[in-house]
Structure formats: C-alpha cells, structure tokens
Amino acid sequence: MYETWNGGRCARVLFAGLVLSLGILAFAGRAQVTSKGVVDLDGKSVNPLRRSDGKIVVLLFVRTDCPISNRYAPAIQEMSSRFAAHAAFYLVYPIKTETSEQIRKHLSDYGYHLAALRDPELALVHNSQVHITPEAAVFTGNGRLLYHGRIDDWFEDFGRARPAPTTHELSEAIDAAVVGKNVTMPTAPAVGCFIPGVP
C-alpha cells in the first residue's frame, strides 16, 4: 500500500515539475534576447526583436578588423535584399573598443546599408550562442532562436577558402523559417575571428 501511494505521489511530483519546467522554457523562449547594453550608433538602447514587426530577425556578427567577415560583405548585402520582405537584418558589432565612428567608416567602406548595432556587453552574443565573426543567428519574431552558426562553408579554415561555398546554412535556415518549417540544421561551426570575452 505504501509503495503504491508513494509511487503515485512521486508521479504527481514529477508531473508538476515537468509542467513547471515547460512553463519556464516557454517563457525563456519568448524572452530570449535582451537589450541590455545593446545600442545603435547614436547610443540609443535597442532591442532588435521589438523593431521586427513580427518578421524573422537575422543578426550578423561582424567586426571591423576581421578579414573573413569583411569578405562576406557582398553576400550579406545580397541576402538582406533577397529576404527583405520577410526578415529584418542587423549587423552586430560585439567588440567593446570599436567606436561608432569606426563602425560608420566600416559600413561606408564595405557598402553596407543595414542597421548596425553595438553589443559591447555581449548580450546578443550570449543569447545567440555565437563565438566568432562572422557568425549569424536567426530568431522568430517573438525571440525564439532557430539557427546559429556560419553563413555557409566558403571558408574551410582561417586563410583557406573554397572557390565557392558548397553549403548555404544561413539562407536555408531563413527559407525554412519564412514558411514555418523546422530548421533542419540548427547550428553549424563557423570559421573566423574570435570574440573577446566569449569562452
């Protein structure tokens, strides 16, 4: 009799714990990206998800002095134009010492026409689970992370690139998100310049 009651009690406790855990996870999914320390180039606080109007949000982490992320500038521009109707693109600069003036010059030098954000406290870096530049993160309009990782496999290693990429993980993730499908590859390892302060 004791074992039956105890088993039922344990089952109820486990069920309650499961419900609580699911509730916490659901809340975390909705509030995954915070705006702590994230600013535009004029120093105003920004939460990129709240500006998305329900669109998919694509964060592209770059730095002014990373040769690999700089080589991706034309591909990033093309992709942002191609998906403009369905996704809001942001360039995110996570290096604390990069000033707004340096970033504005970088945008001009590489022909960028995207919104640029500074993330010196690494809030978006941590929420996006990225470690290097260039690396991308794709979120639903309510803040759920769908994909993080490389743009494609153009670079095999630092300083060693293929003639052309053979996989296109970022654009495939955006394609899936646009039509509400699961992203088949939620992450892919990237090659580039490490972000200081990220383990």
N, C-alpha and C positions, 0 to 999 in steps of 0.2 A: 504494500500500500504506500509506504514511504517513497519507494523508488518511482512509482507511477506519478505521485503528486510532485515529487521533486523534478522528474523529467518534464512534466507539464509546465512547472514553474520556470525551469531553465529555458524551455521553448519560448515561453512568453517573454522572458527577459531578452533572449536573443532576438526575437521578433521586434521588440521595442527598440533595441539597439540598432537593428537594421533600418528601421523606419527613421530613427534619428540621424543615422549616418547618411541615408539617402537625402534627407532634408538638407543636411549640411552641404553635401556635394552639389545639390541643385542650387543652393544659394551661392556657393563658390563659383559655379559655372556662370551665373548671371553677373557676378561682381568681380570677375577675374582680373580685369585690367583696372588699375587705379591710376589716378592722375597726379599722385604725389611727386612733386618736383619736376613734372613734365611741363615744358613751356614752349611757346612759339619763339620766333626770332626777335620779337619785341618784348619778351619776358613775361608774357601773359600766360597764366595757367591754362592747360588744355587737357581735356580727356578726349582722345580721338574717337572713341565709340559714341560719345554723345553728339558728335558732329556728323555721324554717318547717315542719319535719316533712314535707318533700317538697312542700309547697304552692308554688304560684306566689307570688312576692314582689312586692308593689307598693309602691314608695317614692314618696311625695308630698312634694315640696319646697315648704315654705312659710316665711313669716317673719311675725312678729307685727305688723309695721307696713305690710304690703303690702295695699292696698285690694282688688286683684284677687284675690289668693289668699284673702283673708278672705271675699269674696263667694262663693267656691266651697265654703265650709264645708258647707252643706246637701247639695250634690251629692256631695262626698267621703264624707260620712256615709252617704248613701243607697247609694252604690256599694259601700262597705265592708260594709254589711249584706247587700246583694244577693249578693255574691260570697264571703261569709264561709266557706262550706263548701269553697271551692277556692283561696282566696288569702289570704295574710297581708298586711295593710296596715300601713304605718308612716308617720307624719308625720315628716319630717326637717327640722330647723331648722339651716340652714348658716351663720347669722350669728354670728360669734365673740363679739360683745358681748352677745348675748341670753342672759340667765341662766335657770337652771332655774325660778326664781320667776316671771319674766316669762312663760315658756312655760306654766307651770301656770295662770297667770291667763288666758292666751290660750286654752288648752284649755277652761277653765270659761266664759269669755265667749262662745265660739262653739259650745258644746255638743258638743265632741269627746269621743269615747270610744275613741280609737285609741291604740296605743302610740306614744310620742313619743321621738325620738332627737335628740341634738345632734351636729352634724358640723362642729365648728369648724376642723378641719384639711382639710376638703373632700374627704375620702377617698371618700365615697359620691357626692359631686357629680361628681368626675372619672370614677369608674367608671361612673356613669350617663349621662355626657356631657350634663349639663344646664347651663344658664347663668342661668336666671331662676326666680322664683317667681310663680305656681305652675307647676310642671312635674312630670311623672311619669316613672317608669321601671318597666318590667315585666321581671322575671327569672324564669327557670326555677328550680326548687328546687335545682339544682346550680350556679347562678351565671351562667348564660348570659343576656346582655342580649337581650331580644326587641323591646322598644319603648322609645323615649324621646321626650318632647315634650309637647305640650299635652294637656289633658284633653278639650277639644272646641273648637269655633270660636266660642264665645259672644262673646269679645272680638275685635273687628276691629283695634283699636289701643288704646293706653293712654287710658282715658277714653271710649272709644267701643265700645258693646256692641250686639249684636243683641237683639231682643226675646226670642229663644230660640236656642239653638245649632242648627245645621243638620247638623253632623257630630259624631260621638262616637268619636274615635280611641282614647281610653283603654279604654272599655268594649268596643269591638270587638277591641282587642288582647288583652284579658283573655279574652273569649269564645273567640278563636282558640287561645290558649294552653291553656285548660282542656281543649279537645278534641284538642290536639296538632297543630293546623294551623299553617301558616306565617302570620305576621302580614303582611297584605298591604301595610300602610304602616308600616315600622319606625321612622319618625320623622316629626314634623310640627312646624313652627315655632310657638312659644308667644308669648304677649303677657303682660307682667307686669313685675316689679321685678328688676333685675339683681342677681346675687350678687357681692358684692365679692371680688376676688381671682381671678375666673374670666375668662380672656381672651375 
